[in-house]
Every structure is written in C-alpha cells, then in structure tokens.
Amino acid sequence: MKPPISDPFEAPDSNLPSEETKFFRYRFWPYFLSTLSAILSLSLPTICLISIGGEPWIRATMLLGSTTACALYTLLVTWAVSIFQPVKLNCWAIHAPSIWGNRREIEWAQIQEVRYFWLFYPFALISTPQKRNFIWLPLILRDMKGFARAVEEWAPADNPLRLFLQKRGF
C-alpha cells in the first residue's frame, strides 16, 4: 500500500521547526579598528626595538613601513573573517568561531552558561558542560537586533543565551 499523497496547494504545517539558517556578519569598522589596535599594541614594542640605532630617517621609515604592513594585514584578515566566518543560527544550534577561529556548533540545549567578556571588543562567552566546547560570540554583529530576534525565535525560553541577550537589551 502506498502512502497517501498530500495536496501540494495546502498550507505547510506551522508546528514543524523551520529548516532555515540565518547568517550574521561582523560590523567591519569596529572589528577592524579593535583588531588593528590589538596587533599594533602587541607588535609596536618589537618594531621600536628593531628600529633602534641608525639614522633617524631609517628608523622613521621602518616604523612607518611596519605600521602600514600591520594595518594592511589587519585589513585583509578582518575583511576575510567578516565575509567568510559569519555567525550562523538555525532551529537546533548556533555555529560560531572559538577564540582561535575554529568553527563550533552548540545545540541550544547544550548551552550551560553565557558570560560577558571584553577583549578589545565585547564578547559573549558561551560554554557547555564539555570542557573544550565553547564559543566566543562577538557582540559587534551588523544586525544585533535581528540576531536577538532569531535567538528568541529558536532558543527555548530558559536558554542562557536568550536570557543574556534580553538582559543586555538586544
């Protein structure tokens, strides 16, 4: 016996979870400026030590050249990350990078705790019971209100990320 054929013109069942995935990208300029300041603050003492001695114009050229190289590197990296590493949400999980850039997927039910953390720009540190499964969610997304609405749509009412975003006013 064959299963009954459903009517193709009837409305879809609204109780079924949506298979849609939403993408949220970083705001470019805050991400670029904070990453540039981080790279320069870490590399400038080394650059200055290298440029000690010699003629003043050589030192100034080395300092300007290395600062420009850092800025161009940061521009390339932040452009690539903002384009190729979006935060993804769907009805069963959140996909976002760890602090090292590795992609992580955490199901809504696995989220144990969400903490605010500031490291050159604000993050939501999302942790699970598994020790090494965590996400550093940047709070500088282009559409933070849309992100918060998507979390409200798909996450359970008692989800720590949902409560965190509500508390922060997103």
Secondary structure, 3 states (H helix, E strand, C coil): CCCCCCCCCCCCCCCCCCCCCEEECECHHHHHHHHHHHHHHHHHHHHHHHCCCCCHHHHHHHHHHHHHHHHHHHHHHHHHHHHHCCEEECCCEEEEECCCCCEEEEEHHHCCEEEEEECCCEEEEEECCCCCCEEEEECCECCHHHHHHHHHHHCCCCCHHHHHHHHHCC
